[in-house]
């Protein structure tokens, strides 16, 4: 059984990662990004495209991409919890409004139970839409809090502020959270309507209205006014005689019960469910429209510095920036795309060692990498034309320093399969067992197959 492939990143996800990487570099200093910049420049494109490619590489290398996927999982789980709350809450509202059927239902108390909280929350959301920043209200903040709690990740420290900064540029948080809030209430009211239909279909309810201070004419006018719009789309509207008669006791006529039940459902649909549906669709449309037009703010200082690295007007020599406080651990890997051919390359070999060995015609020789320019030139070439099999020859008499291991990891990520060849010592010399053990441990940590015997047959044919 193969593992499910991760969900492809959206346009918003790519911009989100760019902002997260930018904030991280602002707080912790520049990252070690030599390979990321090379990958970004190799793919070409305009500056925003290169910035996104660089950010994706760094986020995948340093764990922010995995943290983003964990955040997505937490957000979905929080959404499922809110969905369950909406269904249960809507059903509870309907049951509380109608009761157990042993006593007549006060239609206006029932209507207040079904629509009262909804109307208060709707007015609060409309107020926050005009005066507040995110317009998500308590429900939106609850969802954000649950999403964060359900997706704890050490690499997610800059994700939340990066998302908020990104959405503030076009004030998109109000529409995203607005779609969530209105969708929640839409589902709550839909659950209430379905529960009402189920209860009214299986129980017999009588309907009354009661008052001490108001006259019956007031309730007649209010009932007719509320039922006017539902009546236009086919819902029943109690006549004046039925309304007046229901002020004392529940009218036992079946037609009266049907009229009141239809009136209650119609008012709930027109003044509750329909506005939430329209608002949810409007917020979703604004969200889709805004996120599609969202772009990086290239005027920010962090992106201005990247312009010099990813689209330099000229090459500069010497130290360009201070070293970061902490360097990432070297990692191996493999090229996931199409590849072809076999290649042998050596790293910093002694001039006294004869090189290269006799190679089959199908195996290319990339020579010995001694300088930074040679390494960069070969990496650029392999990025464009990745080999299917790659053997890297190393002299185990040298220490496996961080720079060499980072180079091995970069080379391995340009080939579909890589092996490291630890060369034997020249005649008359012996290998240091402790240093050789250091090589074995370092290569095992990189995840690269290695050995002291020449893997030339594998390099030629693909098998030992």
C-alpha positions as CSV (number, residue, x, y, z in Angstrom):
1,X,0.0,0.0,0.0
2,X,1.5,3.4,-1.0
3,X,1.2,6.5,1.1
4,X,-1.2,9.2,-0.1
5,X,0.5,12.0,-1.9
6,X,0.2,15.4,-0.1
7,X,-2.3,17.9,-1.2
8,X,-0.8,20.3,-3.8
9,X,-0.1,23.8,-2.5
10,X,-2.4,26.6,-3.5
11,X,-1.4,30.1,-4.7
12,X,-2.1,31.3,-1.2
13,X,0.1,28.6,0.4
14,X,3.1,29.6,-1.8
15,X,2.7,33.3,-0.7
16,X,2.2,32.2,2.9
17,X,5.5,30.3,2.9
18,X,7.3,33.3,1.3
19,X,6.1,35.5,4.1
20,X,6.9,32.9,6.8
21,X,10.5,32.6,5.5
22,X,10.8,36.4,5.3
23,X,9.7,36.8,8.9
24,X,12.0,34.0,10.0
25,X,15.0,35.7,8.4
26,X,14.0,39.0,9.9
27,X,14.0,37.5,13.4
28,X,16.9,35.0,13.2
29,X,19.1,36.4,10.5
30,X,19.8,35.2,6.9
31,X,19.5,31.5,6.2
32,X,22.1,29.4,4.5
33,X,20.5,29.6,1.1
34,X,23.2,28.9,-1.5
35,X,21.5,25.8,-2.9
36,X,18.0,27.4,-2.6
37,X,19.2,30.4,-4.7
38,X,20.8,28.2,-7.3
39,X,17.6,26.2,-7.6
40,X,15.5,29.4,-7.9
41,X,17.8,30.9,-10.5
42,X,18.0,27.7,-12.5
43,X,14.2,27.6,-13.1
44,X,14.2,31.1,-14.4
45,X,11.2,33.4,-14.4
46,X,10.5,36.8,-12.8
47,X,11.5,37.8,-9.3
48,X,8.3,36.7,-7.5
49,X,8.5,33.3,-9.2
50,X,12.1,32.9,-8.0
51,X,11.3,34.1,-4.5
52,X,8.5,31.5,-4.3
53,X,10.8,28.8,-5.6
54,X,13.4,29.7,-3.0
55,X,10.9,29.9,-0.2
56,X,9.5,26.5,-1.0
57,X,13.0,24.9,-1.0
58,X,13.9,26.5,2.3
59,X,10.5,25.6,3.9
60,X,10.8,22.0,2.8
61,X,14.4,21.8,4.0
62,X,13.8,23.4,7.4
63,X,10.4,21.9,8.2
64,X,8.1,24.9,7.6
65,X,6.4,23.1,4.8
66,X,5.5,20.2,7.0
67,X,4.3,22.6,9.7
68,X,2.1,24.3,7.1
69,X,0.6,20.9,6.2
70,X,0.1,20.2,9.9
71,X,-1.7,23.5,10.2
72,X,-4.0,22.6,7.3
73,X,-4.8,19.3,9.1
74,X,-5.5,21.1,12.3
75,X,-7.8,23.6,10.5
76,X,-9.8,20.8,8.9
77,X,-10.2,19.0,12.2
78,X,-11.3,22.3,13.9
79,X,-13.8,22.8,11.0
80,X,-15.2,19.3,11.6
81,X,-15.6,20.1,15.3
82,X,-17.5,23.3,14.4
83,X,-19.6,21.4,11.9
84,X,-20.6,18.9,14.6
85,X,-21.4,21.7,17.0
86,X,-23.6,23.4,14.3
87,X,-25.5,20.2,13.6
88,X,-26.1,19.4,17.3
89,X,-26.8,23.1,18.1
90,X,-29.4,23.4,15.4
91,X,-31.2,20.3,16.4
92,X,-31.1,21.5,20.0
93,X,-32.7,24.8,19.1
94,X,-35.5,23.0,17.2
95,X,-36.2,20.6,20.1
96,X,-36.2,23.4,22.6
97,X,-38.5,25.5,20.5
98,X,-41.2,22.9,20.1
99,X,-40.9,21.0,23.4
100,X,-42.2,17.5,24.0
101,X,-45.7,18.1,22.4
102,X,-47.5,17.9,25.8
103,X,-48.2,21.6,25.9
104,X,-49.1,24.0,23.1
105,X,-46.2,25.8,21.4
106,X,-46.0,29.5,21.9
107,X,-45.2,30.5,18.3
108,X,-43.4,33.7,19.1
109,X,-41.3,32.1,21.9
110,X,-40.5,29.4,19.5
111,X,-39.5,31.9,16.8
112,X,-37.4,33.8,19.3
113,X,-35.6,30.6,20.3
114,X,-34.9,29.7,16.7
115,X,-33.9,33.2,15.4
116,X,-33.0,35.3,18.4
117,X,-29.4,34.2,18.9
118,X,-28.9,34.1,15.1
119,X,-30.1,37.7,14.7
120,X,-27.9,38.9,17.5
121,X,-24.9,37.2,16.0
122,X,-25.7,38.5,12.6
123,X,-26.0,42.1,13.9
124,X,-22.7,41.6,15.7
125,X,-21.0,40.3,12.6
126,X,-22.3,43.2,10.5
127,X,-21.0,45.7,13.1
128,X,-17.6,44.0,13.1
129,X,-17.6,44.0,9.3
130,X,-17.8,47.8,9.5
131,X,-15.6,48.6,12.5
132,X,-13.5,45.6,13.4
133,X,-10.3,44.3,11.8
134,X,-11.0,40.6,11.1
135,X,-14.8,40.4,11.3
136,X,-14.6,36.8,12.5
137,X,-16.0,37.4,15.9
138,X,-15.7,34.9,18.7
139,X,-16.5,32.0,16.4
140,X,-13.7,32.9,14.0
141,X,-11.2,33.3,16.8
142,X,-12.4,30.0,18.2
143,X,-11.6,28.3,14.9
144,X,-8.2,29.9,14.7
145,X,-7.4,28.9,18.3
146,X,-8.5,25.3,17.7
147,X,-6.5,25.1,14.4
148,X,-3.4,26.2,16.3
149,X,-3.9,23.9,19.2
150,X,-4.6,20.9,17.0
151,X,-1.5,21.5,14.8
152,X,1.3,22.2,17.3
153,X,4.6,22.2,15.5
154,X,8.0,23.7,16.5
155,X,8.5,25.1,13.0
156,X,5.1,26.9,13.0
157,X,6.1,30.0,15.0
158,X,6.1,32.3,12.0
159,X,3.1,30.8,10.1
160,X,0.3,32.5,12.0
161,X,1.8,36.1,11.9
162,X,2.8,35.6,8.3
163,X,-0.7,34.7,7.3
164,X,-2.2,37.6,9.1
165,X,0.3,40.0,7.5
166,X,-0.4,38.6,4.1
167,X,-4.2,38.8,4.4
168,X,-4.1,42.3,5.9
169,X,-2.8,43.8,2.6
170,X,-6.2,43.3,0.9
171,X,-8.3,42.9,4.2
172,X,-9.1,39.3,3.3
173,X,-9.3,38.0,6.8
174,X,-12.8,39.5,7.2
175,X,-14.0,37.6,4.1
176,X,-12.4,34.2,5.0
177,X,-13.6,34.3,8.6
178,X,-17.0,35.7,7.4
179,X,-17.5,32.7,5.1
180,X,-16.7,30.5,8.0
181,X,-19.1,32.3,10.4
182,X,-22.0,32.5,8.0
183,X,-21.4,28.9,6.9
184,X,-21.6,27.8,10.5
185,X,-24.9,29.5,11.0
186,X,-26.2,28.3,7.7
187,X,-25.6,24.7,8.8
188,X,-27.0,25.4,12.2
189,X,-30.3,26.8,10.8
190,X,-30.4,24.0,8.2
191,X,-30.1,21.5,11.0
192,X,-32.9,23.3,12.9
193,X,-35.2,23.3,9.8
194,X,-34.6,19.5,9.2
195,X,-35.2,18.8,12.9
196,X,-38.4,20.9,12.8
197,X,-39.7,19.0,9.8
198,X,-38.9,15.7,11.5
199,X,-40.7,16.7,14.8
200,X,-43.7,18.2,13.0
201,X,-44.0,15.1,10.9
202,X,-44.0,12.7,13.8
203,X,-45.8,14.6,16.6
204,X,-48.9,16.6,16.9
205,X,-48.4,20.2,18.1
206,X,-50.8,22.9,18.9
207,X,-49.9,26.6,18.5
208,X,-50.8,29.6,20.6
209,X,-49.7,33.1,21.3
210,X,-50.1,34.8,24.6
211,X,-50.0,38.4,25.9
212,X,-50.9,40.5,28.9
213,X,-50.1,44.0,27.7
214,X,-50.5,43.9,23.9
215,X,-53.7,43.7,22.0
216,X,-54.7,40.9,19.6
217,X,-54.5,43.3,16.7
218,X,-50.7,43.7,17.4
219,X,-50.1,40.0,17.0
220,X,-52.3,39.8,14.0
221,X,-50.3,42.5,12.3
222,X,-47.0,41.1,13.4
223,X,-47.9,37.6,12.2
224,X,-49.1,38.8,8.8
225,X,-46.0,41.0,8.4
226,X,-43.6,38.3,9.1
227,X,-45.4,35.8,6.9
228,X,-45.7,38.1,3.9
229,X,-42.4,37.3,2.3
230,X,-42.6,33.5,3.0
231,X,-46.1,33.5,1.5
232,X,-44.7,34.9,-1.8
233,X,-42.7,31.7,-2.3
234,X,-45.6,29.4,-1.3
235,X,-45.5,29.0,2.5
236,X,-48.9,29.1,4.2
237,X,-50.0,32.2,6.1
238,X,-52.7,31.9,8.9
239,X,-55.8,33.9,8.3
240,X,-57.0,36.6,10.7
241,X,-59.6,34.4,12.3
242,X,-57.1,31.6,13.0
243,X,-54.6,34.1,14.5
244,X,-57.2,35.6,16.8
245,X,-58.5,32.2,17.8
246,X,-55.0,31.0,18.7
247,X,-54.7,33.7,21.3
248,X,-56.7,31.7,23.9
249,X,-56.1,28.0,23.2
250,X,-54.5,25.9,20.5
251,X,-57.0,25.6,17.7
252,X,-57.8,21.9,17.3
253,X,-58.4,22.1,13.5
254,X,-55.8,20.4,11.3
255,X,-55.8,23.3,8.9
256,X,-54.8,25.7,11.7
257,X,-51.9,23.4,12.8
258,X,-50.7,23.2,9.2
259,X,-50.9,26.9,8.8
260,X,-48.9,27.7,11.9
261,X,-46.3,25.0,11.2
262,X,-45.8,26.2,7.7
263,X,-45.6,29.8,8.8
264,X,-42.9,29.0,11.4
265,X,-40.8,27.1,8.9
266,X,-41.2,29.8,6.3
267,X,-40.2,32.6,8.6
268,X,-37.1,30.5,9.7
269,X,-36.1,29.9,6.1
270,X,-36.6,33.5,4.8
271,X,-35.3,35.4,7.8
272,X,-32.7,32.9,9.0
273,X,-31.3,30.5,6.5
274,X,-31.6,32.5,3.3
275,X,-29.6,35.6,4.6
276,X,-26.9,33.4,5.9
277,X,-26.7,31.5,2.6
278,X,-26.4,34.8,0.6
279,X,-23.8,36.2,3.0
280,X,-21.8,33.0,3.0
281,X,-21.7,33.0,-0.8
282,X,-20.8,36.7,-0.9
283,X,-17.9,36.2,1.6
284,X,-16.7,33.2,-0.3
285,X,-16.8,35.1,-3.6
286,X,-14.8,38.0,-2.1
287,X,-12.3,35.6,-0.6
288,X,-11.7,33.7,-3.9
289,X,-11.5,37.0,-5.7
290,X,-9.1,38.5,-3.2
291,X,-6.7,35.5,-2.9
292,X,-6.5,35.2,-6.7
293,X,-5.2,38.8,-6.9
294,X,-2.9,38.5,-3.9
295,X,0.8,39.0,-4.6
296,X,4.1,39.6,-2.8
297,X,4.9,43.1,-1.7
298,X,8.3,43.4,-3.3
299,X,8.9,46.8,-1.7
300,X,9.6,45.1,1.7
301,X,13.3,45.2,2.7
302,X,13.6,41.4,2.9
303,X,12.5,41.0,-0.7
304,X,14.7,43.9,-1.9
305,X,17.7,42.0,-0.5
306,X,16.6,38.9,-2.4
307,X,16.4,40.9,-5.6
308,X,20.2,41.3,-5.4
309,X,20.7,37.6,-4.9
310,X,18.2,36.2,-7.3
311,X,18.5,38.8,-10.1
312,X,21.9,40.3,-9.5
313,X,23.1,43.1,-11.8
314,X,26.6,41.9,-11.4
315,X,28.5,39.2,-9.5
316,X,30.4,40.3,-6.3
317,X,33.3,38.6,-4.7
318,X,34.1,38.4,-1.0
319,X,31.9,38.2,2.1
320,X,28.4,39.4,1.3
321,X,26.7,38.8,4.7
322,X,27.4,37.6,8.2
323,X,27.2,33.9,8.9
324,X,23.9,32.8,10.4
325,X,23.7,31.9,14.1
326,X,22.8,28.3,13.4
327,X,23.5,26.2,10.2
328,X,21.0,23.6,9.0
329,X,22.2,20.0,9.1
330,X,23.2,18.6,5.7
331,X,20.6,16.3,4.2
332,X,20.7,13.8,1.4
333,X,17.9,13.0,-1.0
334,X,17.1,12.0,-4.6
335,X,15.9,13.7,-7.7
336,X,12.2,12.8,-8.1
337,X,11.8,13.6,-11.8
338,X,13.0,12.1,-15.1
339,X,16.8,11.4,-15.3
340,X,19.2,9.7,-17.7
341,X,22.8,8.5,-17.8
342,X,25.5,7.6,-15.3
343,X,28.2,9.9,-13.9
344,X,31.3,9.6,-11.8
345,X,32.7,12.6,-9.9
346,X,35.5,12.9,-7.3
347,X,35.7,15.4,-4.5
348,X,39.1,16.9,-3.5
349,X,41.4,14.0,-4.4
350,X,45.2,14.0,-3.9
351,X,47.1,14.9,-7.0
352,X,49.3,11.8,-6.5
353,X,46.3,9.5,-7.0
354,X,45.7,8.3,-10.6
355,X,42.3,9.4,-11.8
356,X,39.9,8.6,-13.3
357,X,39.8,4.8,-13.4
358,X,38.9,2.9,-16.6
359,X,35.2,3.6,-17.3
360,X,32.7,2.1,-19.7
361,X,31.6,4.2,-22.6
362,X,28.1,4.7,-21.0
363,X,29.6,6.3,-17.9
364,X,30.6,10.0,-18.0
365,X,33.5,11.5,-16.0
366,X,32.9,14.8,-14.3
367,X,36.5,15.1,-13.1
368,X,37.6,16.2,-9.6
369,X,35.9,19.0,-7.8
370,X,38.5,21.2,-6.0
371,X,37.2,24.8,-6.3
372,X,33.9,26.5,-5.6
373,X,33.5,27.4,-9.2
374,X,33.9,23.8,-10.3
375,X,31.2,22.7,-7.8
376,X,28.8,25.5,-8.9
377,X,29.3,24.7,-12.6
378,X,28.7,21.0,-12.1
379,X,25.6,21.6,-9.9
380,X,24.1,23.9,-12.5
381,X,24.7,21.3,-15.2
382,X,23.2,18.5,-13.1
383,X,20.2,20.6,-12.2
384,X,19.4,20.9,-15.9
385,X,20.4,17.4,-16.8
386,X,20.0,15.1,-13.8
387,X,21.7,11.7,-14.0
388,X,20.0,8.5,-13.3
389,X,23.0,7.1,-11.4
390,X,25.7,9.0,-9.7
391,X,28.9,7.8,-7.9
392,X,30.8,10.3,-5.8
393,X,34.4,9.3,-4.9
394,X,35.8,10.7,-1.7
395,X,39.2,10.3,0.1
396,X,38.5,9.0,3.6
397,X,41.9,10.3,4.7
398,X,40.3,13.7,4.9
399,X,37.8,14.6,7.6
400,X,34.1,14.7,6.6
401,X,33.6,18.4,7.3
402,X,30.2,20.2,7.0
403,X,31.1,21.7,3.6
404,X,31.9,18.4,2.1
405,X,28.8,16.7,3.5
406,X,26.6,19.6,2.3
407,X,28.1,19.2,-1.2
408,X,27.4,15.4,-1.1
409,X,23.8,16.2,-0.2
410,X,23.4,18.7,-3.0
411,X,24.9,16.3,-5.5
412,X,22.7,13.5,-4.3
413,X,19.6,15.6,-4.8
414,X,20.4,16.0,-8.5
415,X,20.4,12.3,-9.2
416,X,17.8,9.6,-9.0
417,X,20.2,7.3,-7.2
418,X,23.6,8.0,-5.6
419,X,26.4,6.0,-4.0
420,X,29.5,7.3,-2.2
421,X,32.8,5.5,-3.0
422,X,35.3,5.7,-0.1
423,X,38.6,5.2,-1.9
424,X,41.3,2.9,-0.6
425,X,44.5,4.4,0.7
426,X,47.5,4.5,-1.7
427,X,50.0,1.7,-1.4
428,X,52.2,2.1,1.7
429,X,49.5,4.1,3.6
430,X,46.8,3.0,6.0
431,X,43.4,4.5,6.7
432,X,42.6,6.0,10.1
433,X,39.9,3.7,11.5
434,X,38.4,6.5,13.7
435,X,38.2,8.9,10.7
436,X,36.7,6.1,8.5
437,X,34.1,5.5,11.2
438,X,33.3,9.3,11.1
439,X,32.7,9.0,7.4
440,X,30.4,6.0,7.9
441,X,28.3,7.8,10.6
442,X,28.1,11.0,8.5
443,X,27.0,9.2,5.3
444,X,24.5,7.1,7.3
445,X,23.0,10.3,8.7
446,X,22.8,11.7,5.1
447,X,21.1,8.5,4.0
448,X,23.6,7.8,1.2
449,X,24.7,4.2,0.4
450,X,28.5,4.0,0.6
451,X,31.3,1.5,0.6
452,X,35.0,1.0,0.0
453,X,34.7,-1.2,-3.1
454,X,34.3,0.4,-6.5
455,X,30.6,0.6,-7.5
456,X,31.5,0.9,-11.2
457,X,29.4,-2.1,-12.3
458,X,26.3,-0.6,-10.6
459,X,27.1,2.7,-12.2
460,X,27.1,1.1,-15.6
461,X,24.2,-1.3,-15.4
462,X,22.1,-0.1,-12.4
463,X,22.6,-3.3,-10.3
464,X,25.4,-5.0,-8.5
